Amino acid sequence: MDAIVAVYSDWGIGAKGTQPLVIPADRKRFRTLTDGAAVIVGRKTLEDFPGGKPLKNRRNLVITRQDITIEGAEVFHSTEEAVAAAAESERCLVIGGDSVFRQFFPHMKRVFVTKIYAVPHSDVFFPDLDADPDWQCTEAEPIQEHEGVQYQFCTYERI
Ligand SMILES: NC(=O)c1ccc[n+]([C@@H]2O[C@H](COP(=O)([O-])OP(=O)(O)OC[C@H]3O[C@@H](n4cnc5c(N)ncnc54)[C@H](OP(=O)(O)O)[C@@H]3O)[C@@H](O)[C@H]2O)c1
């Protein structure tokens, strides 16, 4: 199972339920890498999507403890259920948010990280893969810039 995340310099990933600083090229990369795949997403992050709707052209596996149905998505009530369902898809990426990244972390073999070299205030964080000996950066694209903010696409793999 893979994951995709945009992190700030302190590995922060968001504040007050949203991402304080967004890079358009990161959104594009997200669309490209998740296109046609299954995505595992927490109910709160789903609410932060445009219109609060599931992503098109992806199999949306939404995790919630509530007894709800969501049009265009499959609803699961535990990580185990979602992991079993994800196994039916050829490709699956965990797309957040914080609680989902943490609970699915042991299942991740590869993480597509967009490093945004800025430190807006975050109240949720992704595990620092640079400080984790179980992970190595296997690909780092050249640093790019958008409106004065530098960013870099990196791939991390579990050793
Ligand atoms: N930088 C990035 O790449 C990135 C990507 C995505 C999100 N984010 C950020 O992450 C933050 C949101 O993270 P979050 O942790 O607050 O929310 P979340 O992980 O998106 O969703 C949390 C919800 O998921 C459900 N859930 C979690 N674990 C569950 C389990 N074991 N069984 C059943 N349901 C479970 C619960 O839904 P119910 O309450 O319905 O029971 C819970 O309230 C935002 O700031 C967002 O911007 C950042």
The ligand as an SDF file (V2000), in Angstrom:
LIG
                    3D

 48 52  0  0  0  0  0  0  0  0999 V2000
   -0.9260   17.5060    3.7780 N   0  0  0  0  0  0  0  0  0  0  0  0
   -1.6070   16.4870    3.2950 C   0  0  0  0  0  0  0  0  0  0  0  0
   -1.1850   15.8260    2.3560 O   0  0  0  0  0  0  0  0  0  0  0  0
   -2.9370   16.1490    3.9070 C   0  0  0  0  0  0  0  0  0  0  0  0
   -3.7480   15.1780    3.3150 C   0  0  0  0  0  0  0  0  0  0  0  0
   -4.9770   14.8920    3.9080 C   0  0  0  0  0  0  0  0  0  0  0  0
   -5.3720   15.5690    5.0500 C   0  0  0  0  0  0  0  0  0  0  0  0
   -4.5540   16.4970    5.5860 N   0  0  0  0  0  0  0  0  0  0  0  0
   -4.9370   17.2290    6.8030 C   0  0  0  0  0  0  0  0  0  0  0  0
   -5.2480   16.3090    7.8430 O   0  0  0  0  0  0  0  0  0  0  0  0
   -6.1750   16.9370    8.7220 C   0  0  0  0  0  0  0  0  0  0  0  0
   -7.3540   16.0110    8.9690 C   0  0  0  0  0  0  0  0  0  0  0  0
   -6.9190   14.8870    9.6960 O   0  0  0  0  0  0  0  0  0  0  0  0
   -7.8510   14.2630   10.8700 P   0  0  0  0  0  0  0  0  0  0  0  0
   -7.0420   13.2550   11.5740 O   0  0  0  0  0  0  0  0  0  0  0  0
   -8.4460   15.3770   11.6550 O   0  0  0  0  0  0  0  0  0  0  0  0
   -9.0620   13.6240   10.0630 O   0  0  0  0  0  0  0  0  0  0  0  0
   -9.1910   12.3150    9.0980 P   0  0  0  0  0  0  0  0  0  0  0  0
   -8.1130   11.3290    9.4200 O   0  0  0  0  0  0  0  0  0  0  0  0
   -9.3150   12.7720    7.6940 O   0  0  0  0  0  0  0  0  0  0  0  0
  -10.6150   11.7770    9.5280 O   0  0  0  0  0  0  0  0  0  0  0  0
  -10.8470   11.3950   10.8580 C   0  0  0  0  0  0  0  0  0  0  0  0
  -12.1180   10.6130   10.9150 C   0  0  0  0  0  0  0  0  0  0  0  0
  -11.9330    9.3540   10.2700 O   0  0  0  0  0  0  0  0  0  0  0  0
  -12.7130    8.3810   10.9330 C   0  0  0  0  0  0  0  0  0  0  0  0
  -11.8320    7.3580   11.4940 N   0  0  0  0  0  0  0  0  0  0  0  0
  -10.5340    7.4790   11.8510 C   0  0  0  0  0  0  0  0  0  0  0  0
  -10.0570    6.3110   12.3050 N   0  0  0  0  0  0  0  0  0  0  0  0
  -11.0700    5.4180   12.2480 C   0  0  0  0  0  0  0  0  0  0  0  0
  -11.1870    4.0370   12.5830 C   0  0  0  0  0  0  0  0  0  0  0  0
  -10.1600    3.3170   13.0680 N   0  0  0  0  0  0  0  0  0  0  0  0
  -12.3880    3.4410   12.3920 N   0  0  0  0  0  0  0  0  0  0  0  0
  -13.4250    4.1350   11.8830 C   0  0  0  0  0  0  0  0  0  0  0  0
  -13.3750    5.4400   11.5460 N   0  0  0  0  0  0  0  0  0  0  0  0
  -12.2140    6.0790   11.7370 C   0  0  0  0  0  0  0  0  0  0  0  0
  -13.5090    9.1210   12.0040 C   0  0  0  0  0  0  0  0  0  0  0  0
  -14.6790    9.5790   11.3510 O   0  0  0  0  0  0  0  0  0  0  0  0
  -16.0680    9.8790   12.1190 P   0  0  0  0  0  0  0  0  0  0  0  0
  -15.8030   11.1030   12.9360 O   0  0  0  0  0  0  0  0  0  0  0  0
  -17.0490   10.0970   11.0090 O   0  0  0  0  0  0  0  0  0  0  0  0
  -16.3600    8.6500   12.9440 O   0  0  0  0  0  0  0  0  0  0  0  0
  -12.5870   10.2930   12.3100 C   0  0  0  0  0  0  0  0  0  0  0  0
  -13.2420   11.3850   12.9160 O   0  0  0  0  0  0  0  0  0  0  0  0
   -6.5810   18.2500    8.0600 C   0  0  0  0  0  0  0  0  0  0  0  0
   -5.8380   19.3110    8.6290 O   0  0  0  0  0  0  0  0  0  0  0  0
   -6.1710   18.0420    6.6150 C   0  0  0  0  0  0  0  0  0  0  0  0
   -5.9180   19.2480    5.9530 O   0  0  0  0  0  0  0  0  0  0  0  0
   -3.3500   16.8130    5.0340 C   0  0  0  0  0  0  0  0  0  0  0  0
  1  2  1  0
  2  3  2  0
  2  4  1  0
  4  5  1  0
  4 48  2  0
  5  6  2  0
  6  7  1  0
  7  8  2  0
  8  9  1  0
  8 48  1  0
  9 10  1  0
  9 46  1  0
 10 11  1  0
 11 12  1  0
 11 44  1  0
 12 13  1  0
 13 14  1  0
 14 15  2  0
 14 16  1  0
 14 17  1  0
 17 18  1  0
 18 19  2  0
 18 20  1  0
 18 21  1  0
 21 22  1  0
 22 23  1  0
 23 24  1  0
 23 42  1  0
 24 25  1  0
 25 26  1  0
 25 36  1  0
 26 27  1  0
 26 35  1  0
 27 28  2  0
 28 29  1  0
 29 30  1  0
 29 35  2  0
 30 31  1  0
 30 32  2  0
 32 33  1  0
 33 34  2  0
 34 35  1  0
 36 37  1  0
 36 42  1  0
 37 38  1  0
 38 39  2  0
 38 40  1  0
 38 41  1  0
 42 43  1  0
 44 45  1  0
 44 46  1  0
 46 47  1  0
M  CHG  2   8   1  16  -1
M  END
$$$$
